[in-house]
Amino acid sequence: MNTIHINESRLLNRMERMAEIGMVNGNGVHRLSLTKEDKEARDLLKTWMLEAGLDLDIDKIGNMYGRRKGETDDAPVAFGSHLDTVGFGGRFDGSLGVIAALEVMETLNDLNLVTNSPLCMVNFTNEEGARFAPDMMGSMVVTAEISIEKAWNATDLKKSDIILKEELERLGYLGNTDPASFRPAAFVELHIEQGPVLEKEQITIGVVESVQGICWTRFVITGEVNHAGTTPMELRKDAGYVVSQIATYCRQLAGEYPGLRTTAGLIELEPNLINVIAGNARIATDIRCPDKHILEKAETALEKFAYECTYGENCEIEISTLTQVDPVKFERRVVASVANSARSLGYTTKRMVSGAGHDAQLMAGVCPAAMIFIPSENGISHSVKEYSSPDDCVAGTNVLLHTVISLSGS
């Protein structure tokens, strides 16, 4: 088993080709879910999957599955990630896991090796949530965290007249398969770390044991548009002031609860003019923690503060949860398989908690799951500066290959 390795040039060439779709600034990728760029990426992946002899299937949320037969008709060992990116993001986040999954299939084809269990690679829809909420939508529908109807009715975060189901139909990726029918024997996801730990400690493979919980909340504040110069401070209904207070308090929460990470990453004002009091404002917050109890306490505190601040400014507020994912601990057997595969190949390893959310986090609710991390240069991700070395991409894919072989009972 230790002599089996992937085809490095094929993996890296395909990663380069995929990065050309939606390329920005010479290195980054802007490929939002269900845009023309996402369709082009999906079409390319579909071509590669069919050339590899995989049985292609698309479900009702647009998840793409490529199946390879095994010696038995047991539930498959599954692996994959996503092709969509954040706005002006990187070429490794998500794409590595999908193309690596395809390379595993291709390597097994090259070796004429048939695994005991069937195998299934996956490209999940709208993992990033940069265009439609919630994020990790494809895996959320698979695991029944949200209904297919709710997902279908999701609207573009910036253009409310664009509906997700209509985009799936327009792009030709509204399939007929019930997402709930996907119940693999195990699921493994290869991903870049998106943090600085592995690079700092000069470790090649992160063995991910758990993922912290995530809550995205949207606050919509309605005040009153008025003149910046003539309206006394005590008579204002300043929606902009309210969102600034929410953003500040969101940051303060991180200092009050251990392990909490908070971000106010989306703020919009209307009419957004220098000499006009904002009459409408929106803010979306991102709160994460590996401890579910602390995460819930922080969410409650933020909402309570938002209501108090809004009413104090004589404004109105609507609060909605965009994403709610509990912390997850991965199954020991699959984690051990990742660790053993990495060590058998001579790679250094570190047990880790993922700070970012991933499809594997959802899949852990319906089957044993785990993740493989490789280093991110300078810990940068969700940026055009995102980078992982070819050697690390190859190492991660080799670990994925050996993990899949181990889990499939070969």
N, C-alpha and C positions, 0 to 999 in steps of 0.2 A: 504493500500500500504506500509506503514511503517514497517509492520511485515514481508514483503517478503525479504529474504536474499538468497544469493547464497550458494552452498555447498562448504565450505572452503577447506576441505580436498581434494575434487576432483580437485579443481582449483590448489592447491599447488602441489599435486602429479603429475598432468599433466605438470606443469611448470618444475618440477624436471626431469621428464622423457624426456621432449623436450631438456632440457639443457645437457643431456647426449650425444646428437648427435652433434659431433664436439667439445666436451669438451676439454679444454686446461688448464693446470696449476691448475686443481682441481676445478676451479670456473668459468673460462671464457669459451667463445664459439668462435670457428673459423668455420664459416659456410657461406662461400661466395655464392653468387647467382649462381644457376644452376651448382653447384658442386655435387659430390656424396653425400655429407653431406646434402645439400639442398634437394636433391631428397629423402633421407631417412626421413627428417623432413616433407616434403610434403606428403610422403606416410603414415606416422603416422597420420598426420592431416586428411588425406582423410579417413583413417579407422575410426577415432573418429567421423568425420562428418556423415559418413554413419550409424554408430552405433546409432547416435542421431536422425536418421530418416530424415536428411536434403537431399534436392535434390541437388546433386553435379553438378557443371558445371565448365568448364575450357575454357578460351577464347584464342585468337590467340597470346597473349603475355604471356600466362601462369598464369594469375591471376586465383585464385581459389575462387569459390562462393559456399556457402552453404545456400540454401533457405528454409524457413519455411513458410507454408501457413498461411494466415490470413483469416478473415471473408470476406474480399473483394479482388478484383483483382487489387487494386490500386498499384501505384509504392511503392516499399518496403522501409522501414527504414533500412539503412545499417550501418554496423559498423565493424571494424577490423583494421588490421595493416599489418605487414610483418614478415616473419620468417628468412630472410637472415640477416647476420651480417657483420660488418666490419672485417678485419683481426684481430684475437686475441681480440675480443670484449667481450661483456657481455651477460648474459643470460636473461636480462629483456627487453632490447631495441628491440621493435617490437614484440617479442614473447608474452609479457604480453598482448598486445592488441588483438592478434589472439586467444590465449587460453581463455582470458576473454570473447571474443565474443562467443566462443563455450560454455562456462559456462553459459552465458545468455540463450542460446538456451536450454541447458540441464535443467536449473532451471525452465524455462517455461514448459518444458515437464513434469518435476516432479509435477508441480502444475496443470497440465492439463489446462493451461491457453492459450487460443487462442487470439492473438491480433487482432485488427481491420484491420490494414494494414499488409501485408506480411513483413517478416523480411529477411535480407540477411547478412551473415557474409562474410568477404573478407580477403584473404591473397594475398597481392599485390607482384608482381615480381620485384626483383632488386630495392628495395627502397634505399638501402645504396649506390649503385653506386661504390662499392669497387672493383668490377671486370669489370663491363661494365658501360659506361657513355651514357646518363646522369643518375643521381640518380633519385629516384621516377619514374622510367621508366614505371612501370605498370600503375600507375595513370595518368602519362603524356599521354600514348596512349589512355586510357579511355576518357580523356578530350580533345583529339586532339591537345595537345601542341606539340606533335611530331607524325609523321605518323608511322603506323605499319611497313612500309618498312624501314624507318630509324632505328627503334628499332631493327628489325630483322638483319640489317646489322652491328650493333654495334660489335666491336671486343674487345676481352680481352685486358685490359689496359697494360698487360705485355707480352701477346702472341698474336700478331696481326693476326695469322693464325687461331685463334679460333673465330668462328662467333656465335652470340647469337642464331639465329634461328636454327642452327645445334645443339646447345646444348639443346634447347627446344625439338627438335626431338629425340635426343639421350636419354634424360631422360624420354620421354613419356609425356611431359607437353606442347606440342603444340596443343592447342585446336582448335575448329572450330568456336566458337562463336565470333561475332564481338564485340570488346571491347566497341565501341561507343553505343552499345545497352544498356549498364548499366547506367541507369538514375534513381537513387533512389530519394525518396521524401526528404530524409535527410541523412547525414552521420556524424557519431560520432567516434572518435578515442581515445582510452585510451592509455596513454604512460607514461613512466617515464619522469620526468622533464629534466634530463640530465644537471642540474645546481644546485646551492647551496641554492636558495632562500627559497623554502618551508621548508627544514630542518632547515635552520638558523632561520626562523621565527616561527618554530614549528606549521606549518599549514599542514593539511592532504590532502586537495584537491586544486589543481590549476585549476581555470576556465579560459581556454585559449580564449582570445578575438581576437587575431591576431597572425600572423606569419611573421617574417621579410623576405625580399627578399634575394635571393642567386644568385651569379654568380661564376661559375667555369671556369677558363681560362687556356688553355695549351699553353706554349711557347716552341717551338723547335728551338734551336740555333745550327747552323752549323759553325764551325771554322776550325782549322787545327791542327791535331795531330803533336806534335814536341817535341824535347828534352828539358827537364826542365832546363838543365844546360848550353846548348850552344846557345839557342835562345834568342837574346836580347829582352828586354821588349817591346821596341817600334816596333818590327817586329812580335809580337805574334798575333795570332787570337784565343784568349782563350775563348772558349765557357763556361768554368767553371766560369771564372770571370764575364761574363755577367749574368749568372743565380744567382750568389751571389749578384750582384747589384739589380737585380729584386726582390729577396727575401727581401733585406734590405729596398728597397723603398716601397714594399708592406706593411711592418710593419710600416713605417713612415706615410703612408696614414691614418692609424687609429688615429693618433694624430692630423690630419688636418681636419677631418670631424666628426661632432658629431654623436654618435650612430653607427659608423662604426666598424666592426670587420674583421680583415684581417689575413690570414694564408697562408704560403707557405708550404704545407704539403707533397709535393712529388717532390723530386729532384733526378735526375739521371745523371751521368756523364759517358762518354766513352772516353778512355778505363778504367777510374777510377783507375789509378795507381799513386803512390806518386811522381814519377819522370818523368811523362809524361803530357804535356799540353793537356787538354781535347779538342778533336776535335768536339765532339757532346755533347749536354746537353739538358735536358728537365726539365721544372718546371711547376707545376700546382698550381694555386692560388685559394683560397676560400675567397670571399668577401661577407659580409652580412650586411644588414641595413634595419630597418623598414621603411625608407624613400626612395621611388623609385628614386627621383631626386638626392639625395646624392649618392645612389648606382651607378647610371649611370655616374655621374661626376667622381667618384673614378675609375670606370672601364676605362673610357676614359683616365684619367691621367696615370694610370698604363701602358696601351698599348702605349701611347705616349712616356713614359720614356723608355719602353723596346725597341722600335724602335731606339731611340736616342742612348741608351747605346750599342746596337748591332752594329750599323753602326760606332760608335766611336771606336769599337774594330775590325773593318773590318771583321765582321762576317755576316751571313745571318740569318733571323728569319722567322718562320711561327707561326701565332697566330690563335688559334681556340677556340670557345666557347663550352665548354662541357655541361654546364647547365646554364639556365637562367630562374629564377622563380621570378615573381614580389611579393612584399609584399601583404598580404591578410588580410582583416578584416572579421571575422566570422559573420554569421547571428545572429542578436540579439535574435531571438526567440529560437534558438537552444542553444545559450550560456545561456540564462535565464533558459532553461530546465535543463541544467547541474547544474547550481547554485542552483536552487530550489530543485533538487533531493538530492544534497549533504547536504543542510541545513535540509531537512526533515529527513535525517538519522542522524543528529546531528554532522556532520563533520564540522570542521573549513574550510573556503575557502579564496582564494585570486584571484582576477582578474589578468591575466598575459599576457605577450607577449612571444611567443616561439622564442628562439634563434636558434633552429634547424629547418630544413625543414622536413615536414611530408606529407604523402599522403593526409591527410585532407586538406592541403593547396591547392592541385590541385583540389580535389573534390569540394572545395568551388566555383569553376568556373562553375559547372554544377548543383549544388543543395545546399540548406542551409546546413552548416556544423559547427562543433565546436570540441573542444578537451578537454579531462580530463587529468590532470597531477597528479602524485603522487610523493612524495619526492625521491630524489637520495642521498644516503649516501655520504657525503663530496662533493656532486656535481659532482661525477666522472661518466663518461660514455665513450663508445667506448674504454673500457679498461677491462681487466680481473678482475679488482677491483670493477667493477660496482656492486652496491647492492641496493635493495629496500626491506624493511622488509615485512614479510608475512602479518602483519596487514595492511600495506599500500596497498599491492596488493589486499587484500580482500576488503578494503574500496573502492578502485578505481573501482573494478568490481561491487560492490554493486551500486555505483553511475551510472555506465554504465547501469546496469539492469533497474534501476528506470528511467533513462533518456530515454531508448528505449521504456519502457512501456508508458511513457508520450507522446513521439513523435508518437507512433503508434496508438494513439487515444483510448487506452483501458480504 
